Structures are given as structure tokens and as C-alpha cells.
């Protein structure tokens, strides 16, 4: 029963944590793991398929960026430069296949997990940052 529960939990990560690991454990999510990733939609990154509902975009934070694919209707408030939380599965090359996309609901709101994670990113010692040139 515990395994069933743990396999149905979607852990929250920032893009930097997907690539470099959680602050406390340095553990990175595994390919195939269900997760939620929160950050900002990179301006200029949204690409829509003209023949379907498929869309790809990049989510970033202070440390890294990851690519996201989604096949569905995006929230009305989804736009570049705004906060977003995507829920889905991690694929190879730090790519997330999203099953759900949540956008912040107004100019003054950032999802609490995203706000906290972004604040924590600014508190990390410089030695914890890694080169993202790979």
C-alpha cells in the first residue's frame, strides 16, 4: 500500500531542482517519475502546432530551464513571462510531458511553491550552482 501511495504522489520541483537535485538531498527525479514543475514561461519559447492542440514551451528559474510538451487546451491566463506549474512525467533529457498546465490567476499571484522555491534559489551559496553548459 505504501508503494502505491508513493507512486501516485507528484513531487514539486523547480527547473533547477530537476537538473541539479533537491536542495536538501541533491536527489534528481528519475526518468518516468511523475512530478510537478513550477517556474516562469520563457518569452519566445511557446511553439504551437497549427494542426492540433500540441504546444511546447520552456519553463525556467534562476538556475536552469526545462522543455515542456503538452497536448491540450492551455489555461486562458497562460502566457510567456508568467508563472506556471506543469504536472506530468519526466522524460529523457530533462523534458516534461505535461498532463496538466496551471497558470497564475492574476498579476499579483505566484503559486506558493514557485514563490518559495525562487526565494530559496537566491539563498543558495554560489558553490551549489553548477555549469549548465551541457
trRosetta pair geometry for C-beta under 8 A, 3 or more apart (Angstrom, degrees):
i j d omega theta_ij theta_ji phi_ij phi_ji
1 4 5.6 -52 -151 34 35 113
1 5 6.5 34 152 -17 66 105
2 5 5.7 -55 -150 37 33 111
2 6 6.2 28 156 -16 68 108
3 6 5.9 -58 -143 40 30 106
3 7 6.1 24 160 -17 66 110
4 7 6.0 -59 -144 38 26 107
4 8 6.6 15 158 -13 61 112
5 8 6.1 -69 -152 39 29 104
5 9 6.8 35 153 -34 65 104
6 9 5.8 -47 -150 17 36 116
7 34 7.8 88 174 20 56 119
8 34 7.7 -7 -151 56 27 152
9 34 7.6 155 90 84 36 113
10 34 4.8 -80 -101 135 83 100
10 35 5.6 146 -167 -128 78 18
10 36 5.0 83 140 -28 114 91
10 87 5.7 23 176 -148 162 103
11 29 7.1 -176 68 -92 122 116
11 33 7.7 -22 33 159 109 121
11 35 5.3 -34 64 -123 73 85
11 36 7.1 -150 99 28 30 80
12 35 7.3 143 -97 -173 18 82
12 36 4.7 -28 -103 74 67 106
12 37 7.7 152 -159 -88 56 27
12 38 6.5 1 -164 -1 103 111
12 85 7.9 -37 -130 -145 102 118
12 113 4.9 -77 -179 -172 156 148
12 117 7.7 -136 140 -55 111 136
13 17 4.2 -144 -158 89 89 117
13 18 4.9 107 136 -60 140 77
13 22 7.4 -99 -113 -80 90 82
13 29 6.3 -93 -44 -25 155 126
13 35 5.6 -1 9 176 114 132
13 36 7.1 154 23 81 67 53
13 37 5.3 -27 75 -103 88 75
13 38 7.8 163 83 21 39 70
14 17 4.7 95 47 6 73 102
14 18 7.3 -128 93 -9 40 83
14 37 7.0 96 -143 -158 16 74
14 38 6.3 -50 -101 69 63 74
14 39 5.8 101 -156 -71 76 101
14 61 4.5 2 176 -21 116 163
14 63 7.2 88 117 38 121 114
14 64 8.0 123 126 50 88 95
14 114 7.5 118 -101 -129 93 61
14 117 4.3 170 -56 160 122 139
14 118 7.3 150 -116 -65 141 59
14 121 6.8 -111 114 -61 170 122
15 18 5.6 -49 -151 27 36 115
15 19 6.7 18 157 -6 66 107
15 37 6.4 72 -70 -174 60 118
15 39 5.0 4 -16 -48 106 157
15 59 5.6 -178 -64 108 119 87
15 60 5.6 -60 27 -131 162 33
15 61 4.8 175 39 9 98 96
15 63 6.8 -178 92 73 86 86
15 64 4.5 -148 131 89 98 88
15 65 5.5 -3 174 -115 155 22
15 66 4.6 -162 -132 -4 98 98
16 19 6.1 -67 -152 45 32 101
16 20 5.6 -22 171 27 73 115
16 61 5.2 -88 -12 72 101 121
16 62 6.8 -21 -42 68 142 67
16 63 2.8 58 -102 68 128 133
16 64 4.4 144 -90 16 56 101
16 121 6.2 117 29 -113 157 119
17 20 6.6 -70 -114 62 26 77
17 21 6.3 -49 -157 123 62 14
17 22 5.4 40 -153 -87 115 49
17 23 7.3 -61 -101 -29 107 70
17 28 7.6 171 160 -116 57 64
17 117 7.4 -82 -17 -152 128 126
18 28 6.8 65 178 -154 33 90
18 29 6.1 -36 -132 27 69 112
18 35 7.6 143 -101 115 101 158
18 37 6.2 1 -52 -111 132 124
18 64 7.2 -136 58 93 91 139
18 66 5.5 4 75 -62 152 147
18 90 7.0 179 -149 -113 111 125
18 94 5.6 115 134 -147 116 102
18 96 7.8 -79 -128 -54 156 112
19 28 7.0 -39 162 -125 10 125
19 63 7.3 -163 57 126 120 109
19 64 4.5 -167 20 -143 143 172
19 66 7.2 -164 -45 -70 102 102
19 94 5.7 13 -85 -114 84 150
19 132 7.1 32 147 -117 159 102
20 26 7.5 -67 151 -146 71 72
20 28 7.0 -177 100 -84 11 107
20 63 6.5 -79 9 158 136 141
20 64 7.0 175 -12 -29 102 140
20 128 7.8 102 157 160 143 83
20 129 7.9 -70 -103 -136 166 40
20 130 5.6 166 -109 19 119 120
21 25 6.7 -119 171 93 109 70
21 26 3.9 48 120 -174 150 43
21 27 5.2 127 -149 50 104 17
21 28 4.6 -76 -80 -56 74 71
22 25 4.8 30 72 44 115 90
22 26 6.6 -90 62 -39 62 13
22 27 5.5 -2 23 51 104 76
22 28 8.0 -172 -9 -78 68 36
23 26 7.9 3 -167 -65 11 55
23 120 6.3 -96 -46 161 157 130
23 124 6.9 -130 -121 -94 113 112
23 128 7.8 25 -131 -176 78 152
29 33 4.4 -136 -178 69 103 146
29 35 5.3 -38 -118 -55 163 149
29 90 5.1 149 115 -24 122 160
30 33 4.7 108 59 -33 72 116
30 90 7.0 146 94 75 34 134
31 90 5.6 -122 -120 112 39 97
31 91 6.4 36 -148 -159 92 23
31 92 5.6 14 -118 -72 136 60
32 89 6.4 -19 -153 -174 30 111
32 90 6.7 -36 22 69 22 81
33 89 7.0 160 81 -150 32 67
33 90 5.1 11 54 26 82 117
34 87 7.7 20 -178 180 91 81
34 88 7.2 -132 -141 136 68 21
34 89 5.6 -42 -94 -93 58 73
35 87 7.5 -153 106 -142 36 56
35 88 7.3 -19 61 68 64 50
35 89 7.5 109 21 -118 75 28
35 90 5.9 33 19 -37 123 103
35 96 7.4 -97 71 -121 102 119
36 85 5.6 8 180 179 108 104
36 86 7.0 168 -153 84 58 41
36 87 4.7 -21 -100 -97 84 78
36 113 7.7 49 111 98 125 161
37 59 6.0 125 125 93 115 152
37 66 6.5 -62 177 60 160 142
37 68 7.5 -158 70 -83 132 121
37 85 7.1 166 82 -153 38 57
37 86 5.3 -11 57 57 89 92
37 96 5.8 -130 12 -59 140 163
38 59 7.7 -138 174 178 15 136
38 83 7.1 12 -174 -172 94 95
38 84 7.0 -172 -141 95 59 45
38 85 4.3 -20 -93 -100 91 83
38 86 7.8 175 -79 18 44 61
38 111 5.7 -113 -137 71 141 132
38 113 5.4 131 11 99 158 103
38 114 3.8 -122 149 -80 128 94
38 117 6.5 133 77 33 112 144
39 59 4.2 119 64 167 115 95
39 60 5.4 -173 155 74 136 23
39 61 4.4 -106 -122 -55 114 85
39 65 7.9 -177 132 -119 159 60
39 66 8.0 126 25 32 148 95
39 83 7.4 -148 129 -139 19 66
39 84 6.9 -17 68 59 53 79
39 114 6.5 -176 -75 -136 27 109
39 118 7.9 128 -122 -73 65 103
40 59 6.8 146 67 -156 32 64
40 60 5.7 -38 63 64 86 76
40 61 7.1 130 13 -87 86 50
40 81 6.6 -10 180 -157 112 28
40 82 6.8 172 -147 91 77 16
40 83 5.9 -51 -95 -91 65 50
40 84 7.2 106 -134 17 22 85
41 45 6.8 -152 175 59 74 115
41 46 6.8 23 174 -58 122 106
41 57 5.6 -14 -149 158 100 137
41 58 7.3 115 -160 76 53 53
41 59 6.3 -39 -94 -99 49 66
41 78 7.2 94 -45 -172 159 80
41 79 6.9 178 66 110 144 31
41 80 5.0 -119 113 -122 109 43
41 81 6.5 -44 73 5 84 25
41 82 5.8 7 26 53 109 65
41 83 8.0 -173 -5 -102 81 5
41 84 5.3 61 -47 -5 97 133
42 45 4.0 62 80 -13 101 138
42 57 7.0 172 44 175 82 84
42 58 4.0 -13 25 83 129 107
42 59 7.1 -147 -16 -90 88 14
42 60 5.1 70 -68 -5 103 119
42 65 6.3 28 -53 -137 139 133
42 80 6.9 -36 103 -149 30 94
43 80 4.4 98 -109 160 56 124
43 81 5.1 27 -66 -56 99 93
44 80 6.8 97 -10 -147 37 152
45 56 7.8 -96 156 123 83 75
45 57 4.8 96 114 -156 101 66
45 58 3.8 -97 -162 21 158 98
45 80 6.9 146 36 -119 79 110
46 55 6.5 -11 -164 -174 85 112
46 56 7.6 163 -147 86 40 47
46 57 4.5 -4 -95 -96 65 111
46 80 5.8 -119 -10 -66 119 103
47 55 6.8 159 82 -157 48 61
47 56 5.0 -7 57 58 100 91
47 57 7.2 176 18 -73 65 60
48 54 7.4 141 -159 91 52 55
48 55 4.9 -20 -103 -104 68 91
49 52 4.7 -1 99 50 128 89
49 53 7.6 9 59 61 104 14
49 54 4.0 32 11 66 132 100
49 55 7.0 -126 6 -70 78 46
52 71 7.1 -27 145 -142 119 95
53 71 5.7 93 90 -171 94 58
53 72 5.5 45 136 -98 134 7
53 73 6.2 -62 -151 -62 132 54
54 69 7.0 -13 -163 -170 94 94
54 70 7.3 158 -148 87 49 46
54 71 4.9 -18 -93 -103 73 81
55 69 7.5 161 86 -154 44 51
55 70 5.3 -16 62 63 89 92
55 71 7.8 166 19 -87 65 36
55 74 6.4 -18 33 -48 159 122
56 67 6.4 0 -174 -175 107 101
56 68 6.7 163 -154 85 59 52
56 69 5.0 -23 -99 -99 86 70
56 70 7.6 161 -88 19 39 69
57 67 7.6 165 91 -152 27 61
57 68 5.6 -18 65 60 72 100
57 70 7.9 -16 19 12 98 111
57 80 7.8 -148 -148 -93 127 81
58 65 5.1 18 177 176 114 118
58 66 7.0 162 -153 80 69 32
58 67 5.6 -41 -98 -98 74 59
58 68 7.1 159 -102 13 22 84
59 65 6.8 165 84 -154 39 69
59 66 5.7 -16 60 60 89 84
59 68 5.7 49 -11 -21 108 126
59 84 6.2 -114 -111 72 115 113
59 86 6.5 -136 -42 3 153 123
59 96 7.9 -14 25 33 128 134
60 64 6.9 -147 -141 108 72 37
60 65 3.8 -26 -95 -98 95 92
60 66 7.7 166 -83 17 51 57
61 64 6.6 14 50 49 85 60
61 65 7.9 175 19 -81 53 54
61 117 6.9 -62 -132 125 152 110
61 118 6.1 -143 -151 -99 106 82
61 121 5.9 -172 151 -65 117 163
62 118 6.5 119 -16 -146 110 74
62 121 4.1 144 47 138 128 139
62 122 6.5 168 -65 -64 175 70
63 121 5.8 -133 -27 -144 104 121
63 129 6.3 -150 -126 -125 97 92
63 132 7.5 145 163 -57 65 134
64 132 5.6 175 -108 -111 85 141
66 94 5.0 -113 -123 149 102 100
66 95 6.9 174 -180 -103 91 31
66 96 6.1 61 138 -8 127 104
67 93 7.9 -1 38 118 118 103
67 94 7.5 103 27 106 78 77
67 95 5.0 -23 75 -119 99 83
67 96 7.4 -180 94 27 49 70
68 86 5.2 -144 -137 -79 145 176
68 88 7.6 132 -147 30 96 145
68 95 7.5 166 -89 -167 29 64
68 96 4.8 -18 -111 69 78 100
68 97 8.0 157 -159 -93 59 18
68 98 5.3 32 -174 -28 108 119
68 101 7.9 112 149 -98 142 112
69 95 6.9 24 -4 173 102 108
69 96 7.4 -176 27 92 65 53
69 97 5.4 -20 66 -115 101 64
69 98 6.7 -175 81 18 43 82
70 74 7.1 92 104 -81 143 88
70 86 7.2 -121 -71 -137 122 120
70 88 7.8 -129 -95 -63 82 146
70 97 7.9 148 -82 -169 46 48
70 98 4.2 -25 -89 66 95 115
70 101 5.5 -2 -119 -39 161 126
72 101 7.5 174 74 13 114 105
74 78 4.2 -82 163 41 117 154
74 101 5.7 -34 -130 82 75 142
74 103 7.5 64 171 -36 91 126
75 78 4.7 120 62 -31 79 97
75 101 6.3 -139 -5 105 96 92
75 102 6.7 59 -29 -141 147 33
75 103 4.2 -152 74 15 134 112
76 103 7.8 -136 66 54 45 142
77 82 7.2 -135 151 148 85 163
77 103 4.2 -177 91 108 91 132
77 104 6.7 -113 132 77 132 50
77 105 6.1 156 15 -121 174 38
77 106 7.9 -75 -139 -68 147 36
78 82 7.2 -171 -152 70 35 130
78 84 6.6 52 -127 -102 87 122
78 101 6.4 30 -95 135 138 126
78 103 4.3 -140 -76 -67 62 141
79 82 5.1 71 66 2 76 128
79 103 7.5 73 8 -147 61 142
82 103 6.2 34 118 -160 130 101
82 104 5.8 -140 172 36 103 107
83 103 7.3 127 89 -161 62 56
83 104 4.2 60 66 -32 105 126
83 109 7.8 -122 53 111 137 64
83 110 4.6 145 -52 -132 166 81
83 111 6.1 -169 149 8 130 85
83 114 5.4 133 -156 114 122 165
84 101 6.3 -18 -169 -169 116 90
84 102 6.7 149 -162 80 62 54
84 103 5.5 -27 -105 -104 82 62
84 104 7.3 -99 -71 -15 43 78
85 101 7.8 156 83 -158 48 45
85 102 4.6 -9 59 60 93 108
85 111 5.3 20 -39 -6 125 169
85 113 7.2 71 -102 64 131 120
85 114 6.7 -127 -71 -48 95 116
86 96 5.8 117 110 119 132 142
86 98 4.2 -75 -171 -107 112 127
86 100 7.1 161 -157 87 51 56
86 101 5.3 -14 -107 -106 80 72
86 102 7.6 -168 -78 24 34 70
87 98 6.5 87 62 -151 40 81
87 99 5.8 -57 102 58 84 89
87 100 4.3 3 51 57 108 102
87 101 7.9 -153 23 -70 71 32
87 102 7.5 47 -11 -7 102 104
88 96 5.0 116 72 171 121 94
88 97 5.1 -155 167 92 133 49
88 98 3.9 -122 -39 -111 139 34
88 99 4.7 152 -101 -2 77 74
88 100 7.2 -176 -57 29 79 60
89 96 7.1 153 74 -154 33 65
89 97 5.3 -13 59 58 88 97
89 99 7.5 62 -11 -27 84 106
90 94 7.3 -35 -156 -131 101 39
90 95 7.5 123 -162 73 55 45
90 96 6.0 -38 -99 -99 53 72
91 95 4.4 -37 68 79 105 96
91 96 6.9 171 13 -98 86 18
91 97 5.5 72 -32 -19 122 101
92 95 6.7 10 77 28 45 105
98 101 5.6 52 153 -63 148 87
102 111 7.3 78 110 -71 122 138
104 109 4.9 175 -173 96 105 89
104 110 5.8 -40 -104 -105 142 40
104 111 6.5 -128 -90 -31 88 75
105 109 5.4 2 51 61 78 148
106 109 5.2 77 52 9 77 107
110 114 5.2 -113 164 87 99 115
110 115 4.5 124 96 -65 116 97
110 118 7.8 -40 152 17 151 139
111 114 4.4 81 66 8 91 108
111 115 6.9 -166 87 -10 43 87
112 115 5.6 -56 -144 38 32 112
112 116 6.1 28 160 -16 67 108
113 116 6.0 -55 -145 39 28 108
113 117 6.1 26 157 -18 64 111
114 117 5.8 -58 -144 40 28 109
114 118 6.2 25 159 -18 65 108
115 118 6.1 -59 -147 36 25 107
115 119 6.5 24 154 -17 62 107
116 119 5.8 -57 -151 37 31 111
116 120 6.3 31 152 -19 66 107
117 120 5.6 -53 -147 37 33 113
117 121 6.5 42 152 -28 64 100
118 121 5.5 -43 -150 24 35 117
118 122 7.1 31 154 -15 61 101
119 122 6.1 -59 -161 34 35 108
119 123 6.9 28 147 -17 66 109
120 123 5.6 -62 -152 36 39 111
120 124 6.9 55 151 -42 68 91
121 124 6.0 -37 -158 2 35 115
124 128 4.6 -96 175 63 114 137
124 129 6.8 121 113 -49 126 83
125 128 5.3 102 66 -7 75 100
126 129 5.9 -48 -164 21 49 112
131 134 7.6 105 110 -22 88 82
